[in-house]
Amino acid sequence: MNRFFLIGSLFLQIAGVSCSAKKTPADNFTMDTIPVRYSPLTLAPENSNTAAGVVDFVAASKQVTPAVVHIKTIINGIAMGSGSGVIITENGYIATNNHVVEDAAEIQVILPDKRVFAATLTGRDPNTDLALIKINATGLPLVKFGNSDLVEVGQWVLAVGYPFSLNTTVTAGIVSAKARSIGIIQQSGSMSAVPQHGNTAVESFIQTDAAINPGNSGGALVNINGELIGINSAIASQTGSYAGYAFAIPANLCRKILEDLQRYGAVKRGVLGVSFPSPSAEDQFFQQKGLVPGSIRGVYITGVSEGGAAAAAGLKEGDVIQSIDGVQLSSSSEFSERIARRRPGETTQLTYLRDGKTATISVVLKADESAGKNEASLGEIYNRLGASFEPLTNALKQRYNLNQGVVVTEVRRGGFFAQAGIPVGTIIAFINGKAVNNSKDIDAALLSAQRGNVQIFAIAPDGSKVSFNFSLGT
């Protein structure tokens, strides 16, 4: 089984230290409008130095490398980290990964021309693993945004960054998949030191086989025209080094998150108020419901939050959302990403299937109101789980050679545990990569994953190790 790694070089988790940038009117920026002229493949002209019909990477490399920077961080004077960043405005705004600058007491930016700047943190979003930093400079080269919706599997891409703290490095490959959800934002303990109430973790990665290694975190993934189509974030590997699969956050999602961080210092995300199976658990869920997985084209709604935007628009459990704003949905990852691009108060059109008939509705997304309402939210989450737990006895710990865990004492009909076939007696050892020992641990793990994906690592009563995934919605 592949393991997924964030591709920064810092693996020490320390309590966070945040800093903020003082904003001036000159700091405001507007990114290019999303629709852009885009060609999925550019062939070298016949009179170039490259043979006719061969893709020419030179022009894109020259265009992008001056605007990809090396980021070094210091954590409370005792640990150092290294990553990459992408200059997106001439006056010094730089996009990178949250895990590159999280907990940093000092952030240093080194430009390709060797100039060194101290950077301030404008804002960060653990739920998408994005962050925005600022240096005091003008007239900088920048990477222009492309349209990640137009990216196609099989097209050429370039990855630019600072792997292993080397100088600027460019690698080439193709897009091997889109809308990938790998569970790394939920699994990694270093992604967020403090539980994020109302967590709307979004994973809809562009997967590429361009070589990416530790230190590439926060670097650019660009198309052959030199347009930014993603921010490199993670790799799949058994060792922590490149093994053929890398993952980038789509540029259209980056654009929205980075604009929010610059304007508000935080992300304003519209909430639909529905839940659905996580990508890795969809087939299992459909089988439990007696449905043929291939027969569901769209996103199957397993729950609708009372008082939410979806409920107000008339959506119900069992509806299948087939398209959003006219775009046919191929996965729940894609659905989550497109909702995450919206702010509270914005309207989105959804086409859904109910009882064999399709209908289209307009939904006005709401603001996240879960913060400060943890008890009600937690009760709703437990109702969805349909299970009760107790701490492990010493006898069970010895039997299964465990230091922590809780045992499932009740499984209620209609809940996720019943749908997934998780029996009484199952031992829950980890939720989203965090060890659980008692009800407080479970509460904290579930609250930190509200409207995100939940991964449960468990031991079945027969001693076999199993993993379950489900979504708390968006």
DRENDO-1510 file (C-alpha; in Angstrom, 1 decimal, always signed):
<recs>
REC; n; res; u; v; w
REC; 1; MET; +0.0; +0.0; +0.0 .
REC; 2; ASN; +1.3; +3.4; -0.9 .
REC; 3; ARG; +2.1; +5.9; +1.8 .
REC; 4; PHE; +1.4; +9.6; +1.3 .
REC; 5; PHE; +3.9; +12.3; +2.3 .
REC; 6; LEU; +3.7; +16.0; +2.5 .
REC; 7; ILE; +6.7; +17.1; +0.5 .
REC; 8; GLY; +8.2; +19.7; +2.9 .
REC; 9; SER; +11.3; +18.7; +4.8 .
REC; 10; LEU; +10.0; +19.7; +8.2 .
REC; 11; PHE; +8.5; +16.8; +10.3 .
REC; 12; LEU; +8.7; +18.3; +13.8 .
REC; 13; GLN; +5.3; +19.2; +15.3 .
REC; 14; ILE; +5.5; +22.2; +17.6 .
REC; 15; ALA; +2.9; +24.6; +19.0 .
REC; 16; GLY; +2.1; +27.2; +16.4 .
REC; 17; VAL; +3.4; +30.7; +16.3 .
REC; 18; SER; +1.6; +33.1; +13.9 .
REC; 19; CYS; +2.4; +36.5; +12.6 .
REC; 20; SER; +0.5; +38.8; +10.4 .
REC; 21; ALA; +1.3; +41.3; +7.6 .
REC; 22; LYS; +0.4; +44.9; +7.8 .
REC; 23; LYS; -1.7; +45.6; +4.7 .
REC; 24; THR; -1.6; +48.8; +2.7 .
REC; 25; PRO; -3.8; +49.8; -0.3 .
REC; 26; ALA; -0.9; +49.0; -2.6 .
REC; 27; ASP; -0.9; +45.4; -1.4 .
REC; 28; ASN; -4.3; +44.7; -2.9 .
REC; 29; PHE; -4.3; +42.5; -5.9 .
REC; 30; THR; -6.7; +40.9; -8.3 .
REC; 31; MET; -5.8; +37.7; -10.0 .
REC; 32; ASP; -6.5; +37.2; -13.7 .
REC; 33; THR; -10.1; +36.2; -14.6 .
REC; 34; ILE; -10.3; +32.4; -14.7 .
REC; 35; PRO; -11.3; +32.0; -18.3 .
REC; 36; VAL; -8.0; +32.1; -20.2 .
REC; 37; ARG; -6.7; +31.1; -23.6 .
REC; 38; TYR; -5.4; +27.6; -23.1 .
REC; 39; SER; -3.8; +25.0; -25.3 .
REC; 40; PRO; -3.3; +21.6; -23.7 .
REC; 41; LEU; -0.3; +20.9; -25.9 .
REC; 42; THR; +2.2; +23.3; -27.6 .
REC; 43; LEU; +4.3; +21.8; -30.4 .
REC; 44; ALA; +7.7; +23.2; -31.2 .
REC; 45; PRO; +7.8; +25.2; -34.4 .
REC; 46; GLU; +9.5; +23.6; -37.3 .
REC; 47; ASN; +12.3; +26.2; -37.4 .
REC; 48; SER; +13.2; +25.8; -33.7 .
REC; 49; ASN; +16.1; +23.9; -32.3 .
REC; 50; THR; +13.8; +21.1; -31.4 .
REC; 51; ALA; +12.6; +18.6; -33.9 .
REC; 52; ALA; +9.1; +19.2; -35.3 .
REC; 53; GLY; +6.4; +17.5; -33.3 .
REC; 54; VAL; +8.4; +17.4; -30.1 .
REC; 55; VAL; +7.1; +19.3; -27.0 .
REC; 56; ASP; +9.4; +22.2; -26.2 .
REC; 57; PHE; +9.8; +22.8; -22.4 .
REC; 58; VAL; +12.5; +25.5; -22.7 .
REC; 59; ALA; +10.2; +28.5; -23.1 .
REC; 60; ALA; +7.9; +27.5; -20.2 .
REC; 61; SER; +10.9; +26.8; -17.9 .
REC; 62; LYS; +12.5; +30.2; -18.7 .
REC; 63; GLN; +9.1; +31.9; -18.0 .
REC; 64; VAL; +8.4; +30.2; -14.7 .
REC; 65; THR; +11.7; +29.6; -12.9 .
REC; 66; PRO; +12.4; +33.3; -12.0 .
REC; 67; ALA; +9.2; +33.4; -10.0 .
REC; 68; VAL; +9.6; +30.2; -8.0 .
REC; 69; VAL; +11.3; +30.9; -4.7 .
REC; 70; HIS; +13.1; +28.9; -1.9 .
REC; 71; ILE; +11.4; +29.2; +1.5 .
REC; 72; LYS; +13.3; +28.5; +4.7 .
REC; 73; THR; +11.7; +28.5; +8.2 .
REC; 74; ILE; +12.8; +28.4; +11.8 .
REC; 75; ILE; +10.6; +26.9; +14.5 .
REC; 76; ASN; +11.2; +28.6; +17.9 .
REC; 77; GLY; +14.9; +28.5; +17.2 .
REC; 78; ILE; +15.2; +24.7; +17.4 .
REC; 79; ALA; +14.1; +23.3; +14.1 .
REC; 80; MET; +14.5; +24.3; +10.5 .
REC; 81; GLY; +12.3; +23.6; +7.4 .
REC; 82; SER; +12.6; +24.1; +3.7 .
REC; 83; GLY; +10.1; +24.4; +0.9 .
REC; 84; SER; +9.1; +26.3; -2.2 .
REC; 85; GLY; +6.8; +29.2; -3.1 .
REC; 86; VAL; +5.3; +30.8; -6.2 .
REC; 87; ILE; +5.3; +34.6; -6.7 .
REC; 88; ILE; +1.8; +35.6; -7.8 .
REC; 89; THR; +2.0; +39.4; -7.6 .
REC; 90; GLU; +4.6; +41.9; -8.6 .
REC; 91; ASN; +4.5; +43.4; -5.1 .
REC; 92; GLY; +5.6; +40.3; -3.2 .
REC; 93; TYR; +2.7; +38.0; -2.5 .
REC; 94; ILE; +3.9; +34.4; -2.5 .
REC; 95; ALA; +1.7; +31.2; -2.5 .
REC; 96; THR; +3.0; +28.1; -0.7 .
REC; 97; ASN; +1.7; +25.2; +1.3 .
REC; 98; ASN; +0.4; +25.6; +4.8 .
REC; 99; HIS; +2.7; +22.8; +6.0 .
REC; 100; VAL; +5.7; +24.7; +4.8 .
REC; 101; VAL; +5.1; +27.7; +7.0 .
REC; 102; GLU; +2.9; +26.3; +9.8 .
REC; 103; ASP; +4.4; +27.0; +13.3 .
REC; 104; ALA; +7.2; +29.1; +11.8 .
REC; 105; ALA; +8.6; +31.8; +14.0 .
REC; 106; GLU; +10.7; +33.1; +11.1 .
REC; 107; ILE; +10.2; +32.8; +7.4 .
REC; 108; GLN; +12.9; +33.6; +4.9 .
REC; 109; VAL; +12.5; +33.8; +1.1 .
REC; 110; ILE; +15.4; +33.4; -1.3 .
REC; 111; LEU; +14.8; +34.5; -4.8 .
REC; 112; PRO; +16.5; +32.8; -7.8 .
REC; 113; ASP; +18.7; +35.9; -8.2 .
REC; 114; LYS; +20.0; +35.1; -4.6 .
REC; 115; ARG; +18.3; +38.1; -3.0 .
REC; 116; VAL; +17.1; +37.2; +0.5 .
REC; 117; PHE; +13.9; +38.7; +2.2 .
REC; 118; ALA; +12.2; +38.2; +5.5 .
REC; 119; ALA; +8.6; +37.2; +4.9 .
REC; 120; THR; +5.4; +37.8; +6.9 .
REC; 121; LEU; +2.5; +35.4; +7.1 .
REC; 122; THR; -0.7; +36.9; +5.6 .
REC; 123; GLY; -2.8; +33.8; +6.2 .
REC; 124; ARG; -3.1; +30.1; +5.9 .
REC; 125; ASP; -5.7; +27.4; +5.4 .
REC; 126; PRO; -5.0; +24.0; +6.9 .
REC; 127; ASN; -8.1; +22.6; +5.1 .
REC; 128; THR; -6.6; +23.0; +1.7 .
REC; 129; ASP; -2.9; +23.1; +2.7 .
REC; 130; LEU; -2.4; +26.5; +1.3 .
REC; 131; ALA; -0.8; +29.6; +2.7 .
REC; 132; LEU; +0.0; +33.2; +1.6 .
REC; 133; ILE; +3.2; +35.1; +2.6 .
REC; 134; LYS; +4.5; +38.5; +1.8 .
REC; 135; ILE; +7.9; +40.1; +1.2 .
REC; 136; ASN; +8.6; +43.8; +0.9 .
REC; 137; ALA; +9.6; +44.0; -2.8 .
REC; 138; THR; +8.2; +45.4; -6.1 .
REC; 139; GLY; +8.7; +44.7; -9.8 .
REC; 140; LEU; +8.9; +40.9; -9.2 .
REC; 141; PRO; +8.4; +38.3; -11.9 .
REC; 142; LEU; +5.3; +36.2; -11.4 .
REC; 143; VAL; +3.6; +33.1; -12.5 .
REC; 144; LYS; +0.2; +33.7; -14.2 .
REC; 145; PHE; -2.8; +31.6; -13.2 .
REC; 146; GLY; -4.1; +29.1; -15.7 .
REC; 147; ASN; -7.5; +27.3; -15.7 .
REC; 148; SER; -7.1; +24.0; -13.9 .
REC; 149; ASP; -10.6; +23.0; -15.0 .
REC; 150; LEU; -9.2; +22.6; -18.5 .
REC; 151; VAL; -6.4; +20.3; -17.5 .
REC; 152; GLU; -6.6; +16.9; -19.2 .
REC; 153; VAL; -5.2; +13.5; -18.2 .
REC; 154; GLY; -2.2; +12.9; -20.5 .
REC; 155; GLN; -1.1; +16.5; -21.0 .
REC; 156; TRP; +2.4; +17.6; -20.4 .
REC; 157; VAL; +3.2; +19.5; -17.2 .
REC; 158; LEU; +6.3; +20.9; -15.5 .
REC; 159; ALA; +7.1; +20.9; -11.7 .
REC; 160; VAL; +9.3; +23.7; -10.5 .
REC; 161; GLY; +10.7; +23.9; -7.0 .
REC; 162; TYR; +13.7; +23.4; -4.6 .
REC; 163; PRO; +13.9; +19.6; -3.8 .
REC; 164; PHE; +16.3; +18.7; -1.1 .
REC; 165; SER; +17.2; +22.5; -0.9 .
REC; 166; LEU; +18.9; +22.3; -4.3 .
REC; 167; ASN; +18.8; +25.3; -6.6 .
REC; 168; THR; +15.7; +25.8; -8.8 .
REC; 169; THR; +14.9; +22.4; -10.4 .
REC; 170; VAL; +12.5; +21.7; -13.3 .
REC; 171; THR; +11.0; +18.3; -14.0 .
REC; 172; ALA; +8.5; +17.2; -16.6 .
REC; 173; GLY; +5.8; +14.6; -16.7 .
REC; 174; ILE; +2.1; +14.2; -17.6 .
REC; 175; VAL; -1.1; +14.6; -15.7 .
REC; 176; SER; -2.0; +11.0; -14.7 .
REC; 177; ALA; -5.3; +11.7; -12.9 .
REC; 178; LYS; -7.6; +14.4; -11.7 .
REC; 179; ALA; -9.7; +15.0; -8.6 .
REC; 180; ARG; -7.6; +12.6; -6.4 .
REC; 181; SER; -8.5; +12.3; -2.7 .
REC; 182; ILE; -5.7; +10.7; -0.7 .
REC; 183; GLY; -6.6; +11.5; +2.9 .
REC; 184; ILE; -3.3; +13.3; +3.7 .
REC; 185; ILE; -4.9; +16.5; +5.1 .
REC; 186; GLN; -6.9; +14.5; +7.6 .
REC; 187; GLN; -4.1; +12.0; +8.4 .
REC; 188; SER; -1.2; +14.4; +9.0 .
REC; 189; GLY; -0.8; +15.6; +12.6 .
REC; 190; SER; +1.3; +18.5; +11.4 .
REC; 191; MET; -1.4; +20.0; +9.2 .
REC; 192; SER; -3.1; +21.7; +12.1 .
REC; 193; ALA; -1.9; +22.0; +15.7 .
REC; 194; VAL; -5.4; +23.2; +16.9 .
REC; 195; PRO; -8.6; +21.4; +15.9 .
REC; 196; GLN; -10.4; +23.4; +13.2 .
REC; 197; HIS; -14.1; +23.7; +14.1 .
REC; 198; GLY; -16.1; +23.6; +11.0 .
REC; 199; ASN; -13.3; +21.8; +9.2 .
REC; 200; THR; -14.0; +21.6; +5.4 .
REC; 201; ALA; -10.9; +19.8; +4.4 .
REC; 202; VAL; -10.8; +19.6; +0.6 .
REC; 203; GLU; -8.7; +17.2; -1.5 .
REC; 204; SER; -9.1; +17.1; -5.2 .
REC; 205; PHE; -5.5; +16.9; -6.3 .
REC; 206; ILE; -4.1; +16.9; -9.8 .
REC; 207; GLN; -1.9; +13.7; -10.0 .
REC; 208; THR; +1.3; +13.8; -12.0 .
REC; 209; ASP; +4.3; +11.7; -12.7 .
REC; 210; ALA; +6.7; +14.7; -12.8 .
REC; 211; ALA; +9.4; +14.0; -10.3 .
REC; 212; ILE; +8.8; +15.8; -7.0 .
REC; 213; ASN; +10.7; +15.3; -3.8 .
REC; 214; PRO; +10.9; +16.8; -0.3 .
REC; 215; GLY; +11.4; +20.5; -0.6 .
REC; 216; ASN; +9.1; +20.8; -3.7 .
REC; 217; SER; +6.2; +21.6; -1.3 .
REC; 218; GLY; +4.6; +24.9; -2.3 .
REC; 219; GLY; +6.3; +24.9; -5.8 .
REC; 220; ALA; +4.6; +25.4; -9.1 .
REC; 221; LEU; +2.9; +22.9; -11.4 .
REC; 222; VAL; +2.6; +24.6; -14.8 .
REC; 223; ASN; +1.3; +23.7; -18.3 .
REC; 224; ILE; +3.4; +23.9; -21.4 .
REC; 225; ASN; +2.5; +27.6; -21.8 .
REC; 226; GLY; +4.0; +28.4; -18.4 .
REC; 227; GLU; +0.6; +28.9; -16.7 .
REC; 228; LEU; +0.1; +27.9; -13.1 .
REC; 229; ILE; -2.3; +24.9; -12.9 .
REC; 230; GLY; -1.4; +23.7; -9.4 .
REC; 231; ILE; +0.6; +24.1; -6.2 .
REC; 232; ASN; +2.6; +20.9; -5.4 .
REC; 233; SER; +1.7; +19.4; -2.1 .
REC; 234; ALA; +2.3; +15.7; -1.6 .
REC; 235; ILE; +3.8; +12.5; -3.0 .
REC; 236; ALA; +2.9; +8.8; -2.7 .
REC; 237; SER; +5.9; +6.8; -1.6 .
REC; 238; GLN; +7.0; +3.9; +0.5 .
REC; 239; THR; +10.2; +5.8; +1.6 .
REC; 240; GLY; +9.3; +9.6; +1.6 .
REC; 241; SER; +11.1; +10.2; -1.7 .
REC; 242; TYR; +9.6; +10.3; -5.2 .
REC; 243; ALA; +8.2; +7.0; -6.4 .
REC; 244; GLY; +6.1; +8.0; -9.4 .
REC; 245; TYR; +3.1; +9.8; -8.0 .
REC; 246; ALA; +2.8; +13.4; -6.9 .
REC; 247; PHE; -0.2; +15.6; -6.1 .
REC; 248; ALA; -0.9; +19.3; -6.6 .
REC; 249; ILE; -3.7; +21.5; -5.4 .
REC; 250; PRO; -5.7; +22.8; -8.5 .
REC; 251; ALA; -5.1; +26.4; -9.4 .
REC; 252; ASN; -8.8; +27.4; -9.5 .
REC; 253; LEU; -9.1; +26.4; -5.9 .
REC; 254; CYS; -5.8; +28.0; -5.0 .
REC; 255; ARG; -7.0; +31.3; -6.6 .
REC; 256; LYS; -10.1; +31.6; -4.4 .
REC; 257; ILE; -8.3; +30.5; -1.2 .
REC; 258; LEU; -5.4; +32.9; -1.7 .
REC; 259; GLU; -7.7; +35.8; -2.6 .
REC; 260; ASP; -9.6; +35.2; +0.7 .
REC; 261; LEU; -6.3; +35.1; +2.7 .
REC; 262; GLN; -5.1; +38.4; +1.2 .
REC; 263; ARG; -8.4; +40.2; +1.6 .
REC; 264; TYR; -9.7; +38.8; +4.9 .
REC; 265; GLY; -6.7; +37.0; +6.5 .
REC; 266; ALA; -8.9; +33.9; +6.6 .
REC; 267; VAL; -11.0; +31.7; +4.3 .
REC; 268; LYS; -14.7; +32.5; +3.8 .
REC; 269; ARG; -16.2; +29.3; +2.6 .
REC; 270; GLY; -19.8; +28.7; +1.6 .
REC; 271; VAL; -21.4; +25.7; +3.1 .
REC; 272; LEU; -24.0; +23.5; +1.4 .
REC; 273; GLY; -24.9; +21.4; +4.3 .
REC; 274; VAL; -24.9; +17.8; +2.9 .
REC; 275; SER; -22.9; +14.7; +3.6 .
REC; 276; PHE; -21.9; +11.9; +1.3 .
REC; 277; PRO; -19.6; +8.9; +1.2 .
REC; 278; SER; -15.9; +9.6; +1.0 .
REC; 279; PRO; -14.2; +8.6; -2.3 .
REC; 280; SER; -12.4; +5.6; -0.8 .
REC; 281; ALA; -15.6; +4.3; +0.9 .
REC; 282; GLU; -18.2; +4.9; -1.9 .
REC; 283; ASP; -18.2; +1.3; -3.3 .
REC; 284; GLN; -18.5; -0.2; +0.1 .
REC; 285; PHE; -21.3; +2.2; +1.0 .
REC; 286; PHE; -23.2; +1.4; -2.2 .
REC; 287; GLN; -22.9; -2.3; -1.7 .
REC; 288; GLN; -24.2; -2.0; +1.9 .
REC; 289; LYS; -27.2; -0.1; +0.4 .
REC; 290; GLY; -27.8; -2.7; -2.2 .
REC; 291; LEU; -26.8; -0.4; -5.0 .
REC; 292; VAL; -24.5; -1.1; -8.0 .
REC; 293; PRO; -21.6; +1.3; -7.7 .
REC; 294; GLY; -21.4; +1.9; -11.4 .
REC; 295; SER; -25.0; +2.9; -11.5 .
REC; 296; ILE; -24.5; +6.0; -9.5 .
REC; 297; ARG; -23.4; +8.9; -11.7 .
REC; 298; GLY; -22.8; +11.8; -9.4 .
REC; 299; VAL; -22.7; +12.4; -5.6 .
REC; 300; TYR; -25.1; +10.3; -3.4 .
REC; 301; ILE; -26.4; +12.4; -0.5 .
REC; 302; THR; -26.4; +10.5; +2.7 .
REC; 303; GLY; -27.6; +13.3; +4.9 .
REC; 304; VAL; -28.9; +16.9; +4.8 .
REC; 305; SER; -28.2; +19.3; +7.7 .
REC; 306; GLU; -31.2; +20.8; +9.3 .
REC; 307; GLY; -31.4; +24.5; +8.6 .
REC; 308; GLY; -28.7; +24.4; +6.0 .
REC; 309; ALA; -28.6; +25.7; +2.4 .
REC; 310; ALA; -29.4; +22.3; +0.9 .
REC; 311; ALA; -32.3; +21.8; +3.2 .
REC; 312; ALA; -33.7; +25.2; +2.3 .
REC; 313; ALA; -33.4; +24.4; -1.4 .
REC; 314; GLY; -35.3; +21.1; -0.9 .
REC; 315; LEU; -32.5; +18.5; -1.3 .
REC; 316; LYS; -33.1; +15.2; +0.6 .
REC; 317; GLU; -31.2; +12.2; +1.7 .
REC; 318; GLY; -30.9; +9.7; -1.2 .
REC; 319; ASP; -30.7; +12.4; -3.9 .
REC; 320; VAL; -27.9; +12.1; -6.4 .
REC; 321; ILE; -26.3; +15.4; -7.3 .
REC; 322; GLN; -25.3; +15.0; -11.0 .
REC; 323; SER; -23.9; +18.4; -11.9 .
REC; 324; ILE; -22.9; +21.7; -10.4 .
REC; 325; ASP; -23.2; +24.9; -12.4 .
REC; 326; GLY; -23.7; +22.8; -15.5 .
REC; 327; VAL; -20.5; +20.7; -15.0 .
REC; 328; GLN; -21.1; +16.9; -14.9 .
REC; 329; LEU; -19.7; +15.5; -11.6 .
REC; 330; SER; -17.4; +12.5; -11.8 .
REC; 331; SER; -16.5; +12.3; -8.1 .
REC; 332; SER; -17.3; +13.7; -4.7 .
REC; 333; SER; -13.8; +15.1; -4.5 .
REC; 334; GLU; -14.6; +17.3; -7.5 .
REC; 335; PHE; -17.9; +18.3; -5.9 .
REC; 336; SER; -16.1; +19.3; -2.7 .
REC; 337; GLU; -13.6; +21.4; -4.6 .
REC; 338; ARG; -16.2; +23.3; -6.6 .
REC; 339; ILE; -18.2; +24.1; -3.4 .
REC; 340; ALA; -15.0; +25.2; -1.7 .
REC; 341; ARG; -14.5; +27.8; -4.4 .
REC; 342; ARG; -17.7; +29.6; -3.3 .
REC; 343; ARG; -18.2; +32.1; -0.6 .
REC; 344; PRO; -21.2; +32.5; +1.8 .
REC; 345; GLY; -24.1; +34.1; +0.0 .
REC; 346; GLU; -23.1; +33.0; -3.5 .
REC; 347; THR; -25.6; +31.0; -5.6 .
REC; 348; THR; -24.8; +27.7; -7.2 .
REC; 349; GLN; -27.0; +25.6; -9.5 .
REC; 350; LEU; -27.3; +21.9; -8.8 .
REC; 351; THR; -28.9; +19.2; -11.0 .
REC; 352; TYR; -30.0; +16.2; -9.0 .
REC; 353; LEU; -31.7; +12.8; -9.6 .
REC; 354; ARG; -34.6; +11.7; -7.4 .
REC; 355; ASP; -36.9; +8.7; -8.1 .
REC; 356; GLY; -35.6; +8.5; -11.6 .
REC; 357; LYS; -36.4; +12.2; -12.4 .
REC; 358; THR; -33.9; +15.0; -12.7 .
REC; 359; ALA; -34.4; +18.6; -11.5 .
REC; 360; THR; -32.3; +21.7; -11.3 .
REC; 361; ILE; -32.3; +24.1; -8.3 .
REC; 362; SER; -30.5; +27.2; -7.2 .
REC; 363; VAL; -28.9; +27.1; -3.8 .
REC; 364; VAL; -27.6; +30.0; -1.8 .
REC; 365; LEU; -24.6; +28.8; +0.2 .
REC; 366; LYS; -24.5; +29.7; +3.9 .
REC; 367; ALA; -21.7; +30.7; +6.2 .
REC; 368; ASP; -20.2; +28.2; +8.6 .
REC; 369; GLU; -22.1; +28.4; +11.8 .
REC; 370; SER; -20.6; +25.4; +13.6 .
REC; 371; ALA; -18.1; +27.3; +15.6 .
REC; 372; GLY; -19.4; +27.9; +19.1 .
REC; 373; LYS; -22.1; +25.1; +18.7 .
REC; 374; ASN; -19.8; +22.1; +19.3 .
REC; 375; GLU; -22.2; +20.2; +21.5 .
REC; 376; ALA; -25.0; +20.2; +19.0 .
REC; 377; SER; -22.6; +19.5; +16.2 .
REC; 378; LEU; -21.0; +16.6; +18.1 .
REC; 379; GLY; -24.4; +15.1; +18.8 .
REC; 380; GLU; -25.2; +15.2; +15.1 .
REC; 381; ILE; -21.9; +13.5; +14.3 .
REC; 382; TYR; -22.5; +10.7; +16.7 .
REC; 383; ASN; -26.0; +10.2; +15.3 .
REC; 384; ARG; -24.5; +9.8; +11.9 .
REC; 385; LEU; -22.0; +7.3; +13.2 .
REC; 386; GLY; -24.7; +5.3; +15.0 .
REC; 387; ALA; -22.2; +3.9; +17.6 .
REC; 388; SER; -21.1; +4.0; +21.2 .
REC; 389; PHE; -17.7; +3.5; +22.6 .
REC; 390; GLU; -15.9; +2.6; +25.9 .
REC; 391; PRO; -12.2; +2.7; +26.8 .
REC; 392; LEU; -10.2; -0.5; +26.3 .
REC; 393; THR; -9.7; -2.7; +29.4 .
REC; 394; ASN; -6.2; -3.8; +30.3 .
REC; 395; ALA; -7.1; -7.3; +29.2 .
REC; 396; LEU; -8.0; -6.1; +25.7 .
REC; 397; LYS; -4.9; -4.0; +25.4 .
REC; 398; GLN; -2.8; -7.1; +26.3 .
REC; 399; ARG; -4.7; -9.3; +24.0 .
REC; 400; TYR; -4.2; -7.1; +20.9 .
REC; 401; ASN; -0.8; -5.6; +22.0 .
REC; 402; LEU; -2.2; -2.1; +22.1 .
REC; 403; ASN; -1.3; +1.0; +24.1 .
REC; 404; GLN; -4.5; +2.9; +23.2 .
REC; 405; GLY; -7.9; +2.4; +21.7 .
REC; 406; VAL; -11.7; +2.3; +22.4 .
REC; 407; VAL; -14.0; -0.6; +21.8 .
REC; 408; VAL; -17.4; -0.3; +20.0 .
REC; 409; THR; -20.1; -1.3; +22.5 .
REC; 410; GLU; -23.2; -0.5; +20.4 .
REC; 411; VAL; -24.0; -0.2; +16.7 .
REC; 412; ARG; -27.4; +1.5; +15.9 .
REC; 413; ARG; -29.4; +0.8; +12.8 .
REC; 414; GLY; -29.1; +3.3; +10.0 .
REC; 415; GLY; -25.8; +4.8; +11.1 .
REC; 416; PHE; -22.5; +4.7; +9.3 .
REC; 417; PHE; -21.1; +1.9; +11.4 .
REC; 418; ALA; -24.1; -0.3; +10.6 .
REC; 419; GLN; -24.0; +0.6; +6.9 .
REC; 420; ALA; -20.3; -0.2; +6.7 .
REC; 421; GLY; -20.7; -3.5; +8.6 .
REC; 422; ILE; -18.6; -2.5; +11.6 .
REC; 423; PRO; -19.6; -4.9; +14.4 .
REC; 424; VAL; -19.7; -4.5; +18.2 .
REC; 425; GLY; -16.4; -5.4; +19.7 .
REC; 426; THR; -14.3; -3.6; +17.0 .
REC; 427; ILE; -11.4; -1.7; +18.5 .
REC; 428; ILE; -10.9; +1.9; +17.2 .
REC; 429; ALA; -7.2; +2.8; +17.5 .
REC; 430; PHE; -6.9; +5.9; +15.3 .
REC; 431; ILE; -9.2; +8.5; +13.9 .
REC; 432; ASN; -7.6; +10.7; +11.2 .
REC; 433; GLY; -4.2; +9.5; +12.2 .
REC; 434; LYS; -4.6; +10.5; +15.9 .
REC; 435; ALA; -4.7; +7.9; +18.7 .
REC; 436; VAL; -7.9; +7.6; +20.7 .
REC; 437; ASN; -8.1; +6.4; +24.3 .
REC; 438; ASN; -11.4; +7.7; +25.6 .
REC; 439; SER; -14.5; +9.7; +24.7 .
REC; 440; LYS; -12.7; +13.0; +24.9 .
REC; 441; ASP; -10.2; +11.9; +22.3 .
REC; 442; ILE; -13.0; +10.8; +20.0 .
REC; 443; ASP; -14.9; +14.1; +20.5 .
REC; 444; ALA; -11.8; +16.1; +19.6 .
REC; 445; ALA; -11.0; +14.0; +16.5 .
REC; 446; LEU; -14.6; +14.2; +15.2 .
REC; 447; LEU; -15.0; +17.9; +15.9 .
REC; 448; SER; -11.7; +18.6; +14.0 .
REC; 449; ALA; -13.2; +16.8; +11.0 .
REC; 450; GLN; -16.6; +18.4; +10.7 .
REC; 451; ARG; -17.7; +18.3; +7.1 .
REC; 452; GLY; -14.4; +16.7; +6.2 .
REC; 453; ASN; -13.4; +13.1; +5.6 .
REC; 454; VAL; -13.0; +10.7; +8.5 .
REC; 455; GLN; -10.6; +7.8; +8.4 .
REC; 456; ILE; -10.9; +5.2; +11.1 .
REC; 457; PHE; -8.1; +2.6; +11.7 .
REC; 458; ALA; -9.6; -0.3; +13.6 .
REC; 459; ILE; -9.0; -3.9; +14.7 .
REC; 460; ALA; -11.9; -6.3; +14.0 .
REC; 461; PRO; -13.0; -8.8; +16.7 .
REC; 462; ASP; -11.1; -11.5; +14.8 .
REC; 463; GLY; -7.9; -9.5; +15.1 .
REC; 464; SER; -7.7; -8.4; +11.5 .
REC; 465; LYS; -6.7; -4.7; +10.8 .
REC; 466; VAL; -9.2; -2.7; +8.8 .
REC; 467; SER; -9.6; +0.9; +7.7 .
REC; 468; PHE; -12.9; +2.8; +7.1 .
REC; 469; ASN; -13.5; +6.1; +5.5 .
REC; 470; PHE; -16.6; +8.3; +5.3 .
REC; 471; SER; -17.4; +12.0; +4.8 .
REC; 472; LEU; -19.1; +14.4; +7.1 .
REC; 473; GLY; -20.2; +16.5; +4.1 .
REC; 474; THR; -19.6; +19.9; +2.7 .
</recs>
